[in-house]
Amino acid sequence: MRPDKQNIPANEAPAIFELASQYASANLERYSLAELEAAAEEAGISAKYIPQAIAEIQAKNTKKEKKRQYIRRWLSQWLLIGSIAIMGGVGWIFTTYNAITNHKIQVEAAWAQVENQRQRRADLIPKLVKVTQAYTTHESILVTALIEARQAYLEARSLEQQQDAIEKIDQAIDQFQTYALNHSALKSSQLYINLQYEITGTENRLAVERMRYNQAVQSFQQQLQGFPNAVVAKLSRFESQPFLTAD
């Protein structure tokens, strides 16, 4: 359909007139070479200088445009470099966080094995009580010490309470060993011999698991030290873990 036969909605007319006015203003702001030369002659300026002036203005505009293009390219390059640096930094943070987390998991796993062996040793207490009662009826102090030591371990909730209970178990086992050495009948019994194997085996396994735990803690501590790992550790609230000494 030809434009002169189109029906233009009335609500579009203001916008059309405004845009047409902008086109007209743009055309009014342009001058031809002849118009510029004529205006120069009226102002007493030789017309031969007009092309030279136009060429110089165009050269300046071209130079400005090249400079703007260079700045845009420069900004684009630095934005790209900055984006890569930020992505690399974020990637490094996640990698460091995962590495520290993995070492913490290893510490927790090693600690679980230590607790398993400690529980195994605590579970030997009823056997010690049974052997003691089988060979004497008047060692109530030793029996009570054994029972209370195990009960304290089972009821321990904090690491400090558990450590105190472990000390009581050690003392109770030492009292049993001393008692057995002074009673030949108990010392030579098969029950005592079998139990002694169990005690020794448990102590050996506990020593191995304690060593593995300390190695895991040492590796974990190394992950928390030094810049910038220490920053990630602090922001993520990782805390150092204690080393274990012999029970």
C-alpha positions in Angstrom: 0.0 0.0 0.0 1.3 3.5 -1.0 2.1 5.8 2.0 -0.3 8.5 0.7 -3.2 6.0 0.9 -2.3 4.7 4.4 -4.6 5.6 7.3 -2.4 6.7 10.2 -3.9 6.4 13.7 -4.4 9.8 15.4 -2.5 8.8 18.5 0.6 8.2 16.3 0.6 11.6 14.7 2.5 13.5 17.5 5.3 11.0 17.4 5.5 11.2 13.6 5.6 15.0 13.6 8.3 15.0 16.3 10.5 12.6 14.4 10.0 14.5 11.1 11.0 17.7 12.9 14.3 16.0 14.0 15.0 15.0 10.4 14.3 18.5 9.2 16.6 20.0 11.9 19.4 17.6 11.0 19.1 18.7 7.3 19.1 22.4 8.3 22.3 21.9 10.2 24.1 20.8 7.1 25.8 23.0 4.6 27.1 22.3 1.1 30.5 23.3 -0.1 29.1 26.0 -2.3 27.1 27.5 0.6 30.2 27.6 2.8 32.3 29.2 0.1 29.6 31.8 -0.5 29.4 32.5 3.2 33.2 32.9 3.3 33.1 35.4 0.4 30.5 37.4 2.3 32.7 37.4 5.3 35.7 38.6 3.3 37.5 35.2 3.4 38.9 33.6 0.3 36.8 30.6 -0.8 40.0 28.7 -1.6 40.6 28.2 2.2 37.3 26.4 2.7 38.3 23.0 1.3 41.5 23.2 3.3 39.6 23.9 6.5 37.2 21.1 5.7 40.0 18.6 5.2 41.7 19.7 8.4 38.4 19.3 10.4 37.8 15.9 8.9 41.3 14.8 9.7 40.8 15.9 13.4 37.5 14.1 13.5 39.0 11.0 12.0 41.8 11.2 14.6 39.3 11.6 17.5 37.3 8.6 16.2 40.4 6.4 16.0 41.3 7.5 19.6 37.8 6.5 20.8 38.1 3.2 19.0 41.5 2.6 20.6 40.1 3.4 24.1 37.1 1.1 23.5 39.5 -1.7 22.5 41.8 -1.0 25.4 38.8 -1.1 27.8 37.5 -4.3 26.3 40.9 -6.0 26.7 41.2 -4.9 30.3 37.7 -6.0 31.0 38.5 -9.4 29.5 41.7 -9.6 31.6 39.9 -8.5 34.7 37.1 -11.1 34.1 39.7 -13.8 33.6 41.5 -12.7 36.8 38.3 -12.7 38.8 37.2 -16.1 37.5 40.7 -17.5 38.3 40.6 -16.0 41.8 37.1 -17.5 42.4 38.3 -20.8 41.0 41.4 -20.7 43.3 39.2 -20.0 46.3 37.0 -22.9 45.6 40.0 -25.2 45.0 41.6 -24.1 48.2 38.4 -24.5 50.2 37.8 -28.0 48.8 41.4 -29.0 49.6 41.1 -27.8 53.2 37.7 -29.5 53.6 39.2 -32.8 52.3 42.0 -32.6 54.9 39.4 -31.9 57.6 37.4 -34.9 56.5 40.5 -37.0 56.8 41.1 -35.7 60.3 37.6 -36.6 61.3 37.9 -40.0 59.8 41.1 -40.6 61.6 39.6 -39.4 64.9 36.7 -41.8 64.4 39.2 -44.7 64.2 40.9 -43.5 67.4 37.5 -43.4 69.1 36.8 -47.0 67.9 39.9 -48.3 69.5 39.3 -46.4 72.7 35.8 -47.9 72.8 37.3 -51.3 72.2 39.6 -50.8 75.1 36.7 -49.6 77.3 34.8 -52.7 76.3 37.5 -54.9 77.8 36.6 -53.6 81.2 33.8 -56.1 81.8 36.2 -58.9 80.9 38.7 -57.6 83.4 36.0 -57.4 86.1 34.9 -61.0 85.3 38.4 -62.3 85.5 39.1 -60.4 88.8 35.9 -61.7 90.4 36.6 -65.3 89.2 39.9 -65.3 91.3 39.0 -63.2 94.3 36.0 -62.1 96.2 37.6 -59.4 98.3 39.0 -57.0 95.6 36.0 -54.7 95.6 38.2 -51.6 95.2 39.7 -52.9 92.0 36.3 -54.0 90.6 34.8 -50.7 91.5 37.6 -48.8 89.9 37.2 -50.8 86.7 33.5 -50.3 86.5 33.6 -46.6 87.3 36.3 -46.0 84.7 34.2 -47.6 82.0 31.1 -45.8 83.0 32.9 -42.4 83.0 34.0 -43.1 79.4 30.5 -44.1 78.3 29.0 -40.9 79.8 31.7 -38.5 78.6 30.2 -35.8 76.3 33.1 -33.3 75.8 36.6 -34.0 74.7 37.9 -33.0 78.1 35.5 -35.4 79.9 36.6 -38.1 77.5 40.2 -37.5 78.2 39.6 -37.7 82.0 37.7 -40.9 81.5 40.6 -42.4 79.4 43.0 -41.6 82.2 40.7 -43.4 84.7 40.6 -46.4 82.3 44.4 -46.4 82.1 44.7 -46.3 85.8 42.2 -49.1 86.3 44.0 -51.3 83.8 47.3 -50.6 85.4 45.8 -51.6 88.8 44.5 -54.8 87.3 47.9 -55.6 85.8 49.6 -55.0 89.1 47.1 -57.1 90.9 47.6 -59.9 88.3 51.4 -59.9 88.7 51.0 -60.4 92.4 48.6 -63.3 92.1 50.2 -66.3 90.4 46.9 -68.2 90.0 45.4 -65.3 88.0 48.5 -64.6 86.1 48.8 -68.2 84.9 45.1 -68.7 84.0 44.1 -69.0 80.4 41.5 -66.3 80.9 44.2 -63.8 81.9 46.5 -64.9 79.1 43.8 -64.5 76.5 42.8 -61.1 77.9 46.4 -60.0 78.0 46.6 -60.6 74.2 43.5 -58.6 73.7 44.8 -55.7 75.8 48.1 -55.7 74.0 46.5 -55.9 70.5 44.1 -53.0 71.4 46.9 -50.9 72.6 48.9 -51.5 69.5 46.0 -50.7 67.2 45.3 -47.6 69.3 48.9 -46.4 68.9 48.7 -46.9 65.1 45.4 -45.0 64.8 46.7 -42.2 67.1 49.8 -41.9 64.8 47.5 -41.7 61.7 45.3 -39.1 63.3 48.3 -36.9 64.2 49.6 -37.2 60.6 46.2 -36.1 59.3 46.2 -33.2 61.8 49.7 -32.1 60.7 48.6 -32.2 57.1 45.4 -30.2 57.9 47.4 -27.6 59.9 49.7 -27.1 57.0 46.7 -26.3 54.8 45.6 -23.6 57.3 49.0 -21.9 57.3 50.5 -19.4 54.9 49.0 -16.7 52.7 46.6 -16.9 51.1 45.3 -20.2 52.4 45.1 -18.7 55.9 42.6 -16.1 54.6 40.3 -18.7 53.1 40.6 -20.8 56.3 39.6 -17.8 58.4 36.7 -16.7 56.3 35.4 -20.3 56.2 35.9 -20.6 60.0 38.2 -23.6 59.8 39.9 -24.3 63.2 43.1 -26.1 64.0 42.8 -29.5 65.6 44.8 -30.8 68.6 47.4 -33.4 68.4 47.0 -36.6 70.5 49.6 -37.8 73.0 49.8 -41.3 74.2 46.8 -42.4 76.3 
